[in-house]
Amino acid sequence: MPSPIYLDHHATCPVDPRVLEAMLPTFTEQFGNAASKSHPYGWSAQGLVDEGRAQVAALIGARPEEIVFTSGATESSNLALFGTVRARTDRAPHVVTVQTEHKATLDACTVLEQGGAEVTRLAPRQDGTLDVEAVAAALRDDTALLSLMHVNNEIGTVHSLAPLGALCRARGVWFHVDGAQSLGRERVDVDEMGIDLMSLSAHKVYGPKGVGALFVRRRPRVRPRPLLFGGGHERGLRSGTLNVPGIVGFGRACALAGDGFDEDNTRLRGLRDRMLAGLRAGLGDVVVHGTLAARVAGNLNLGLPGVEAERLLLKVQREVALSTGSACTSMDIEPSHVLRAIGVPHDLAHCSIRIGLGRFNTVDEVDRATDVLVEAARGLRAAG
């Protein structure tokens, strides 16, 4: 039986074959520990890490020395949040975030509150975007950090970061951005956008799982407190033996994303629009959650009235792989917190699916997946 058509690229991406090719030598000939300074194996590993660091930095307009490697965006966001609150003794432990954030941010904020910090969770507009004036009103003279996503992992909406970065800089607030879903999918320039800290993940950009990074601005200086201790790796910000194969793969994935950015996004936008048109033609009543005007190219989050999403996924799972929302909350029986935050009615939220198109999807796959979804949804509607 052929594999299902994969349309869940917000959960993870397949490793690009060119990334795998770059990684393979690190498991055999170039297997050294980058912290081993006394022999060629360590020197070779350090050289690979330096190259990967430069490649990741280049994709976001950063300097290589501002990239701190981690195990992924969840660890990076925790380092940004907890590290900032512990480091900013000049400010109250007050964090401003948004109700539609990833659980890596929201759950960390809950733990911070349990430790005595204050957290303000802003509501987005109904289209998923953020009101800059609402952010300005929420920032206090003693606010330590503003933390928000660049691209929402469920509804794909894109926040305009430069005005927020300028606002934070003027108010002395550190600005943390969860860039897991925007890396390689949206243009990022940390200087132009005024970003101080940015969480990144390799597997969302066709790299390997288990490796990520935190951009940490050096000028003007930002210095969160570390969470891990033991060896002083990554300039003391993240101790632990560096994942050289992962870093090589991450770097190569970022280089490929930069080289193919315009082509990939133009093609994905065309596939997305084609699929939406096909679903509307076949089903009629299709609700798009979030704005299409400010949306990452490969995302659709759709409400299909009269079609319970979980039943639809069960019906098509051998032919099409997609989801109802974030992979991190896929075990929840409650509707998505993102859809609730933008005011989607409870019944429609339970009838909503997330489609994430990717680099290797074809027109034929999109057409076949559309046909499968239309047929299955019609059957569920007819069955009541």
C-alpha positions in Angstrom: 0.0 0.0 0.0 1.4 3.4 -0.9 2.2 5.9 1.9 -0.4 8.6 2.6 0.1 12.0 0.9 1.8 14.0 3.6 0.1 17.4 4.4 1.3 17.9 8.0 4.5 20.0 7.4 3.8 22.3 10.4 4.2 19.2 12.7 7.5 18.2 11.0 9.2 18.0 7.6 11.0 15.1 5.9 14.7 15.6 5.9 15.8 16.9 2.5 18.1 14.3 0.8 20.7 17.0 0.4 20.7 17.5 4.1 21.1 13.8 4.8 24.0 13.7 2.4 25.8 16.5 4.3 25.2 14.7 7.6 26.3 11.2 6.8 30.1 11.8 7.1 29.6 13.0 10.7 28.6 9.5 11.7 31.7 7.8 10.3 34.8 9.8 9.3 34.1 13.1 11.1 32.7 11.8 14.3 34.8 13.9 16.7 33.6 15.9 19.7 33.8 19.6 18.9 35.0 20.3 22.5 38.1 18.1 22.0 40.8 20.7 21.3 43.9 18.4 21.3 43.5 16.4 18.0 42.3 16.6 14.4 39.0 14.8 15.1 37.9 17.6 17.5 39.2 20.3 15.1 37.3 18.9 12.2 34.1 18.7 14.3 34.6 22.3 15.5 35.0 23.4 11.9 31.7 21.7 10.9 30.0 23.4 13.9 31.4 26.8 12.8 30.1 26.3 9.3 26.6 25.3 10.5 26.5 28.2 12.9 27.3 30.6 10.1 24.6 29.0 7.8 21.9 29.3 10.5 22.9 32.9 11.3 22.9 33.9 7.6 19.2 32.9 7.1 18.0 35.3 9.8 20.5 38.1 9.3 22.4 37.4 12.5 26.1 37.0 13.4 27.4 33.5 13.9 28.4 34.2 17.5 24.8 35.1 18.2 23.6 31.5 17.5 23.4 29.2 20.6 22.6 25.6 19.7 20.0 23.7 21.6 17.9 20.5 21.3 15.0 22.4 19.6 12.7 25.3 19.7 11.0 24.2 22.9 14.3 24.3 24.8 15.2 27.6 23.1 11.9 29.2 24.2 12.3 27.9 27.7 15.8 29.3 27.8 14.6 32.7 26.5 11.7 32.9 29.0 13.2 31.5 32.2 16.6 32.9 31.4 15.3 36.4 30.9 13.2 36.4 34.1 16.3 35.2 36.1 18.7 37.6 34.4 16.7 40.9 34.4 17.1 41.9 38.1 16.6 45.4 36.9 13.0 44.7 36.0 9.9 43.0 37.6 9.3 39.4 36.5 6.6 40.6 34.1 6.1 38.8 30.7 3.7 39.8 27.9 2.6 37.1 25.5 -0.3 36.1 23.3 -3.1 33.6 23.9 -2.4 31.9 20.5 1.2 30.9 21.4 2.7 27.5 21.2 2.5 25.4 24.4 6.2 25.7 24.8 5.6 29.3 25.6 2.2 29.1 27.3 3.2 26.3 29.6 6.5 27.9 30.5 4.6 31.1 31.4 2.3 29.1 33.7 5.3 27.8 35.5 6.8 31.3 35.8 3.6 32.4 37.4 3.8 29.6 39.9 7.2 31.0 40.8 5.9 34.5 41.4 6.1 36.1 37.9 3.3 38.1 36.3 2.1 37.1 32.8 -0.2 39.2 30.6 -1.7 37.1 27.8 -3.1 39.2 25.0 -6.1 38.3 22.8 -5.5 38.5 19.1 -7.9 39.9 16.6 -10.5 37.5 15.0 -8.3 37.1 12.0 -5.4 36.0 14.1 -3.3 39.1 13.8 -2.1 41.3 16.7 -3.0 44.9 17.5 0.3 46.8 18.1 -1.6 49.3 20.3 -2.8 46.5 22.5 0.8 45.4 22.9 1.9 48.9 23.7 -0.8 49.2 26.4 0.2 45.9 28.0 3.9 46.8 28.3 4.8 48.3 31.7 7.9 50.4 32.7 9.1 47.2 34.5 8.2 44.6 31.9 11.1 42.2 31.3 10.0 40.4 28.1 7.6 40.3 25.2 7.3 36.8 23.7 5.3 35.9 20.7 5.3 33.8 17.5 6.3 35.1 14.1 4.0 32.5 12.3 1.3 30.7 14.1 1.7 27.0 14.0 -2.0 26.3 13.5 -3.6 29.1 11.5 -0.5 30.3 9.7 -1.0 34.0 10.4 2.1 36.2 10.3 2.7 38.9 12.8 4.4 42.1 11.7 7.5 42.1 13.9 9.3 45.4 13.1 6.8 47.7 14.8 6.9 45.5 17.9 10.7 45.3 17.9 10.9 49.1 17.8 8.3 49.4 20.6 10.3 47.0 22.8 13.6 48.8 22.1 12.1 52.1 23.0 10.7 50.7 26.3 13.8 48.7 27.3 11.9 45.4 27.0 13.6 42.3 25.6 11.8 40.9 22.5 11.6 37.1 22.1 10.2 35.6 18.9 9.3 31.9 18.4 10.5 31.5 14.8 10.0 27.7 14.5 7.3 28.1 11.9 8.8 31.1 10.0 12.4 29.9 9.5 12.8 29.4 5.8 9.1 30.3 5.2 9.2 34.1 5.9 11.9 36.6 5.5 13.6 37.3 8.8 16.2 40.0 9.6 16.8 40.2 13.3 18.3 43.7 13.1 15.5 45.2 11.0 12.9 43.6 13.1 14.5 44.5 16.5 14.5 40.9 17.7 16.6 40.2 20.8 16.0 36.4 21.2 14.6 34.0 18.6 13.8 30.3 18.9 14.6 28.1 15.9 14.1 24.4 15.0 15.8 22.3 12.3 13.0 19.8 11.6 10.6 22.5 10.6 13.0 23.5 7.7 13.7 20.0 6.3 16.5 19.3 8.8 16.9 16.6 11.5 14.9 16.4 14.7 16.6 17.0 18.0 18.5 20.2 17.2 17.6 23.8 17.3 19.0 27.2 18.2 18.4 30.4 20.2 19.5 33.6 18.6 20.9 35.8 21.4 21.6 39.4 20.5 25.1 40.7 21.4 24.7 44.4 20.5 22.9 45.8 22.4 23.8 43.0 24.7 21.2 40.5 25.8 22.2 37.7 28.2 19.7 35.3 29.6 20.7 33.0 32.5 21.5 29.4 31.4 19.2 26.5 32.3 21.8 23.7 31.9 25.2 23.6 33.6 28.2 21.4 33.2 31.0 22.3 30.8 30.3 25.9 29.8 29.5 25.0 26.1 28.0 27.7 23.8 29.7 30.5 25.7 28.2 29.3 28.9 24.6 29.6 27.7 23.9 26.0 27.0 26.2 23.2 28.4 26.2 19.8 26.8 28.2 18.0 24.0 27.3 19.6 20.7 25.1 17.5 18.3 27.6 17.8 15.4 25.5 15.7 12.9 22.4 17.7 13.8 24.2 21.0 13.5 25.6 20.1 10.1 22.1 19.1 9.0 20.6 22.3 10.4 23.1 24.5 8.7 22.7 22.8 5.3 18.9 23.0 5.7 19.1 26.7 6.3 21.4 27.2 3.3 19.0 25.4 1.1 16.0 27.3 2.4 17.8 30.6 1.7 18.7 29.6 -1.8 15.2 28.3 -2.7 13.1 30.8 -0.7 11.3 32.6 -3.5 10.8 29.5 -5.7 9.5 27.4 -2.8 7.1 30.1 -1.5 5.7 30.9 -4.9 5.0 27.2 -5.6 3.5 26.5 -2.2 1.2 29.5 -2.4 -0.1 28.2 -5.8 -0.7 24.7 -4.3 -2.5 26.2 -1.3 -4.8 28.3 -3.5 -5.4 25.4 -5.8 -6.4 23.1 -2.9 -8.7 25.8 -1.3 -10.4 26.3 -4.6 -10.9 22.6 -5.0 -12.3 22.1 -1.5 -14.7 25.0 -1.9 -15.9 23.7 -5.3 -16.5 20.3 -3.9 -17.9 21.1 -0.5 -19.3 24.7 -0.8 -19.3 25.6 2.8 -15.6 26.0 3.8 -14.5 28.5 6.5 -10.9 29.8 6.4 -9.6 30.4 10.0 -7.3 33.4 10.1 -6.5 35.9 7.4 -5.3 34.8 4.0 -3.7 38.3 3.5 -1.0 37.7 6.1 -0.4 34.0 6.1 2.5 31.6 5.5 2.5 30.1 2.1 1.8 26.5 2.8 -0.9 26.8 5.5 -4.7 26.3 5.4 -6.7 25.9 8.6 -10.3 25.2 7.6 -13.7 24.7 9.2 -15.9 22.2 7.4 -19.4 22.7 8.9 -21.2 19.4 9.5 -17.9 17.3 9.3 -16.4 16.3 12.6 -12.7 16.6 12.1 -11.6 13.5 14.1 -14.0 11.4 12.1 -12.7 12.9 8.9 -9.1 12.2 9.8 -9.9 8.6 10.6 -11.7 8.1 7.3 -8.8 9.5 5.2 -5.8 8.4 7.3 -4.5 5.7 4.9 -4.6 8.2 2.0 -3.9 11.6 3.4 -1.9 12.6 6.5 -3.0 15.9 8.1 -4.1 17.1 11.5 -6.6 19.1 13.5 -4.0 21.4 15.0 -0.7 21.4 16.8 1.1 18.0 17.2 1.9 19.0 20.7 -1.8 19.1 21.7 -3.1 16.4 19.3 -4.1 14.2 22.3 -6.4 16.9 23.7 -10.2 16.4 23.2 -10.9 20.0 23.7 -10.9 22.3 20.6 -7.7 24.1 19.7 -6.8 27.0 22.1 -5.8 29.0 19.0 -9.2 28.7 17.4 -10.9 29.5 20.8 -8.7 32.6 21.1 -9.8 34.0 17.7 -13.5 33.4 18.5 -14.3 30.3 16.4 -17.5 28.7 17.8 -17.1 25.5 19.7 -19.0 23.3 17.1 -17.0 24.7 14.2 -13.7 24.3 16.0 -14.5 20.6 16.3 -15.0 20.6 12.5 -11.6 22.2 11.7 -8.5 20.7 10.1 -5.0 22.0 9.5 -3.3 21.5 6.1 0.5 22.0 5.9 1.9 21.8 2.4 5.6 21.3 1.9 8.6 21.4 -0.5 8.0 18.0 -2.0 4.3 18.1 -2.5 3.2 18.0 -6.1 0.1 19.3 -8.0 -1.0 15.7 -8.5 -0.8 15.0 -4.8 -2.8 18.2 -4.0 -5.5 17.2 -6.5 -5.7 13.6 -5.2 -5.8 14.8 -1.6 -8.5 17.3 -2.4 -10.6 14.6 -4.1 -10.2 12.3 -1.1 -11.2 15.0 1.4 -14.2 16.1 -0.6 -15.5 12.5 -1.0 -15.0 11.7 2.7 -16.5 15.0 3.9 -19.5 14.6 1.7 -20.0 11.1 3.1 -19.9 12.3 6.7 -22.3 15.1 6.0 -24.7 12.7 4.3 -24.5 10.3 7.3 -25.2 13.1 9.6 
